[in-house]
């Protein structure tokens, strides 16, 4: 008689499966037409108009497994701190401009651009993928988070250094500013402390998420398979493949 080989799940895999089943039951019980109405950023109702309204749905307690909630909350707080630091970076460059206007106007404009650009992009490019990766157990989204968070870590190092004319209130420009205006220079050094803190937090997040990713059985191969499946299910990719096959068949017919 042929014996059927069955995959024996490890305790970690069993706990993981039970957690996802429990969470799916909770979401099914709470399901209603407004279950995933955008609620983040939490903009007051009287201020909502046009594009100035919540764009994402965030419910860490309901949608994220227990083992990932702490890390996701820390990631959310990290993004909020990043938004504040970018704004403070702009304030510091304004202070430097007030203390010594020579060559500081470009840095001030760049710092304003960083705040307006990086605040929404950082949320969309690394926090939202991390939230989706924890929620759907997606190796591909985990991989995207690791890629973007590593890039952000390098950017934070760039801001810590603070080369003149780059819009970064870092060590170099702060040291030169404090010689001409002690108040502005001291203010800029507070921004240096924030950027150093971000470097440390980014390293912690990368390590914490990587630990969870490995614990849940994630791998590069799994991420590649998810990417292939996503591409195969994409209608645009399917149409392109059909058109290519049709053109190839037609060329063979003419030959």
Backbone torsions as a table, in degrees:
resi	resn	phi	psi	omega
1	UNK	NA	138.1	-179.7
2	UNK	-82.9	131.4	179.4
3	UNK	-97.1	129.8	178.9
4	UNK	-80.9	127.6	178.5
5	UNK	-84.4	127.2	-179.4
6	UNK	-113.7	142.1	178.6
7	UNK	-75.4	123.7	179.6
8	UNK	-90.7	117.7	-177.7
9	UNK	-79.8	139.8	176.8
10	UNK	-75.9	161.9	178.1
11	UNK	-56.0	-37.2	179.5
12	UNK	-65.5	-40.9	179.2
13	UNK	-67.6	-37.6	178.7
14	UNK	-65.4	-46.3	179.0
15	UNK	-62.1	-39.2	178.8
16	UNK	-64.0	-43.9	-180.0
17	UNK	-65.3	-41.4	178.9
18	UNK	-63.7	-39.0	179.5
19	UNK	-63.9	-44.1	179.9
20	UNK	-68.0	-36.7	177.1
21	UNK	-65.2	-42.3	178.5
22	UNK	-62.4	-42.5	-178.5
23	UNK	-67.5	-37.2	177.9
24	UNK	-65.2	-37.5	177.6
25	UNK	-65.1	-42.5	179.1
26	UNK	-63.1	-40.6	-179.8
27	UNK	-68.9	-35.5	179.0
28	UNK	-67.7	-38.4	179.5
29	UNK	-68.8	-32.8	-178.7
30	UNK	-91.3	2.3	-175.3
31	UNK	-65.8	133.5	175.4
32	UNK	-161.7	167.9	-177.0
33	UNK	-54.7	-27.2	-178.8
34	UNK	-105.4	19.0	-174.8
35	UNK	-62.1	-34.9	-178.3
36	UNK	-120.4	42.9	174.2
37	UNK	-72.3	133.8	-177.8
38	UNK	-53.9	130.6	-178.3
39	UNK	-134.3	7.9	-178.6
40	UNK	-137.1	135.1	-2.1
41	UNK	-64.4	150.3	-177.1
42	UNK	-76.0	76.4	-179.1
43	UNK	-84.6	130.7	179.1
44	UNK	-57.1	149.9	-175.7
45	UNK	-59.1	-39.4	-175.8
46	UNK	-71.0	-12.5	-179.6
47	UNK	-100.1	-4.6	-176.2
48	UNK	-82.0	122.0	176.9
49	UNK	-161.4	139.2	178.9
50	UNK	59.6	-127.3	179.8
51	UNK	-85.5	-5.6	-179.1
52	UNK	-86.6	79.9	-177.8
53	UNK	-159.1	165.8	178.3
54	UNK	-58.3	141.0	-176.7
55	UNK	-114.7	-18.5	-174.5
56	UNK	-130.6	159.5	174.4
57	UNK	-107.0	121.9	-179.9
58	UNK	-127.6	119.6	176.0
59	UNK	-145.9	83.2	-173.0
60	UNK	-62.0	-41.5	-176.5
61	UNK	-64.2	-36.7	-175.7
62	UNK	-89.1	-36.5	-169.9
63	UNK	-101.3	-18.3	-175.9
64	UNK	-103.2	134.6	176.7
65	UNK	-59.0	156.2	-174.9
66	UNK	-56.3	-42.4	-175.0
67	UNK	-69.1	-13.6	-178.0
68	UNK	-110.1	-4.5	-173.8
69	UNK	-65.0	-43.7	-178.1
70	UNK	-61.8	-44.6	-179.1
71	UNK	-65.1	-41.0	-179.9
72	UNK	-66.5	-39.3	176.8
73	UNK	-63.2	-43.4	178.0
74	UNK	-62.2	-39.7	178.1
75	UNK	-63.2	-39.2	178.2
76	UNK	-65.7	-43.7	177.3
77	UNK	-64.1	-34.8	178.3
78	UNK	-64.8	-41.2	178.1
79	UNK	-65.0	-41.6	178.3
80	UNK	-62.9	-40.7	177.3
81	UNK	-65.4	-36.5	177.6
82	UNK	-63.5	-42.4	178.2
83	UNK	-60.8	-42.7	178.2
84	UNK	-65.6	-41.7	-178.4
85	UNK	-64.8	-39.6	176.7
86	UNK	-64.0	-39.5	176.5
87	UNK	-66.1	-42.4	179.3
88	UNK	-66.2	-33.4	175.8
89	UNK	-61.3	-39.7	176.6
90	UNK	-65.2	-43.3	178.8
91	UNK	-61.4	-40.7	-178.8
92	UNK	-67.1	-39.7	177.6
93	UNK	-68.3	-31.4	174.1
94	UNK	-65.2	-39.9	178.1
95	UNK	-64.9	-39.3	177.8
96	UNK	-65.3	-37.3	178.1
97	UNK	-65.3	-38.2	178.8
98	UNK	-69.8	-34.8	-179.0
99	UNK	-77.6	-33.3	-179.5
100	UNK	-155.5	104.0	-172.1
101	UNK	-76.4	-12.5	-175.4
102	UNK	-69.1	115.1	175.5
103	UNK	73.6	9.6	-176.1
104	UNK	-99.8	-12.1	-176.4
105	UNK	-66.9	-38.1	178.9
106	UNK	-65.5	-43.2	178.1
107	UNK	-61.6	-38.6	179.6
108	UNK	-64.7	-42.7	178.6
109	UNK	-65.9	-40.7	179.5
110	UNK	-65.9	-39.7	179.5
111	UNK	-64.7	-36.4	175.9
112	UNK	-65.5	-39.7	178.3
113	UNK	-65.3	-40.7	178.1
114	UNK	-58.7	-44.4	-178.5
115	UNK	-63.9	-46.2	-177.3
116	UNK	-70.3	-30.3	-175.8
117	UNK	-92.1	-47.9	-172.2
118	UNK	-76.6	-26.6	-179.3
119	UNK	-62.0	-54.1	177.7
120	UNK	-72.3	-35.0	-177.3
121	UNK	-66.5	-39.0	179.8
122	UNK	-64.0	-38.8	177.8
123	UNK	-64.4	-48.0	-175.3
124	UNK	-71.7	-30.2	-171.6
125	UNK	-93.8	-22.7	177.8
126	UNK	-132.7	-37.0	179.0
127	UNK	-72.5	-46.4	-179.3
128	UNK	-61.5	-43.4	174.3
129	UNK	-61.5	-38.1	178.3
130	UNK	-65.5	-42.4	178.0
131	UNK	-60.5	-45.2	178.7
132	UNK	-66.9	-35.4	179.1
133	UNK	-65.4	-42.6	177.8
134	UNK	-68.8	-36.6	-176.1
135	UNK	-73.0	-41.3	-175.2
136	UNK	-108.7	2.9	-178.0
137	UNK	54.5	53.9	-175.3
138	UNK	-102.9	113.6	178.8
139	UNK	-65.2	-34.7	-179.8
140	UNK	-63.8	-40.5	178.6
141	UNK	-71.2	-34.8	174.1
142	UNK	-60.3	-44.7	179.3
143	UNK	-60.8	-40.9	178.5
144	UNK	-64.7	-39.7	177.3
145	UNK	-60.7	-46.9	-179.6
146	UNK	-59.9	-40.4	-178.8
147	UNK	-64.9	-50.5	-175.7
148	UNK	-71.0	-39.2	179.9
149	UNK	-65.6	-35.3	175.1
150	UNK	-63.6	-41.8	177.3
151	UNK	-63.0	-40.5	179.0
152	UNK	-64.9	-38.2	177.5
153	UNK	-59.6	-42.6	177.9
154	UNK	-65.3	-37.7	177.1
155	UNK	-64.4	-38.1	178.9
156	UNK	-64.8	-37.5	175.5
157	UNK	-62.0	-41.3	176.9
158	UNK	-59.1	-42.7	179.9
159	UNK	-70.4	-33.4	177.0
160	UNK	-62.7	-42.2	-179.8
161	UNK	-65.5	-47.5	174.3
162	UNK	66.0	59.3	176.5
163	UNK	-67.1	140.9	-178.7
164	UNK	-60.8	141.9	177.0
165	UNK	81.6	4.8	-178.4
166	UNK	-103.9	-5.4	-179.2
167	UNK	82.9	10.1	-179.7
168	UNK	-105.0	124.8	178.4
169	UNK	-87.9	73.1	-176.8
170	UNK	-107.3	-162.5	-172.9
171	UNK	-63.8	-47.6	-174.1
172	UNK	-62.0	-53.3	-177.5
173	UNK	-69.5	-30.4	178.8
174	UNK	-68.5	-41.3	179.5
175	UNK	-64.2	-36.0	179.2
176	UNK	-75.9	-32.0	-179.2
177	UNK	-72.3	-35.9	-174.9
178	UNK	-68.4	-22.3	176.4
179	UNK	-68.2	-29.5	-176.8
180	UNK	-101.3	-28.4	179.4
181	UNK	-148.1	103.6	-175.6
182	UNK	-63.2	-37.0	-179.8
183	UNK	-65.2	-48.4	179.9
184	UNK	-65.3	-39.3	179.4
185	UNK	-65.1	-42.1	178.1
186	UNK	-63.6	-38.9	177.7
187	UNK	-63.4	-39.7	-178.9
188	UNK	-68.8	-31.0	178.2
189	UNK	-69.0	-25.2	173.2
190	UNK	-65.7	-32.6	177.3
191	UNK	-70.9	-34.8	176.0
192	UNK	-59.1	-43.5	179.0
193	UNK	-60.6	-41.4	178.6
194	UNK	-63.2	-42.3	-179.9
195	UNK	-67.0	-37.6	176.3
196	UNK	-64.3	-41.3	177.2
197	UNK	-60.1	-39.0	178.9
198	UNK	-63.8	-40.2	178.1
199	UNK	-58.5	-44.8	-179.2
200	UNK	-67.0	-41.6	179.7
201	UNK	-65.7	-39.9	178.9
202	UNK	-62.0	-41.0	177.5
203	UNK	-63.0	-43.3	178.6
204	UNK	-60.9	-45.6	-179.0
205	UNK	-61.9	-43.6	179.3
206	UNK	-60.1	-43.4	-179.6
207	UNK	-68.7	-42.6	-178.0
208	UNK	-65.8	-44.5	180.0
209	UNK	-68.5	-38.3	178.1
210	UNK	-62.7	-38.4	177.9
211	UNK	-62.8	-45.0	178.4
212	UNK	-64.5	-41.6	-178.8
213	UNK	-60.5	-43.4	179.3
214	UNK	-71.5	-36.8	179.9
215	UNK	-63.2	-36.5	-178.8
216	UNK	-85.8	6.7	175.0
217	UNK	85.9	17.8	178.9
218	UNK	-72.2	153.8	179.9
219	UNK	-156.0	165.5	177.8
220	UNK	-64.8	-38.5	179.2
221	UNK	-61.8	-40.2	178.0
222	UNK	-64.7	-40.1	177.8
223	UNK	-63.1	-39.1	178.7
224	UNK	-66.1	-40.1	178.2
225	UNK	-64.5	-40.7	178.1
226	UNK	-63.8	-38.6	179.1
227	UNK	-64.7	-40.7	178.7
228	UNK	-65.7	-42.6	179.3
229	UNK	-64.5	-40.3	178.9
230	UNK	-64.7	-40.5	179.1
231	UNK	-67.6	-38.8	-178.5
232	UNK	-68.0	-31.6	-179.3
233	UNK	-86.2	-7.0	179.7
234	UNK	-75.0	127.2	-176.0
235	UNK	-65.4	-35.6	179.2
236	UNK	-64.3	-40.8	178.1
237	UNK	-66.3	-39.9	179.4
238	UNK	-63.4	-42.9	178.8
239	UNK	-64.4	-39.9	179.0
240	UNK	-64.0	-39.4	179.1
241	UNK	-66.8	-40.2	179.0
242	UNK	-65.7	-42.9	179.4
243	UNK	-63.8	-39.7	179.2
244	UNK	-65.6	-42.0	179.0
245	UNK	-65.8	-38.6	178.9
246	UNK	-65.1	-43.1	178.1
247	UNK	-64.3	-39.7	179.7
248	UNK	-66.0	-39.7	179.6
249	UNK	-66.6	-40.8	-180.0
250	UNK	-64.2	-38.6	179.8
251	UNK	-67.1	-36.4	176.1
252	UNK	-66.9	-37.1	178.6
253	UNK	-64.3	-38.5	179.4
254	UNK	-70.1	-32.7	179.2
255	UNK	-69.9	NA	NA
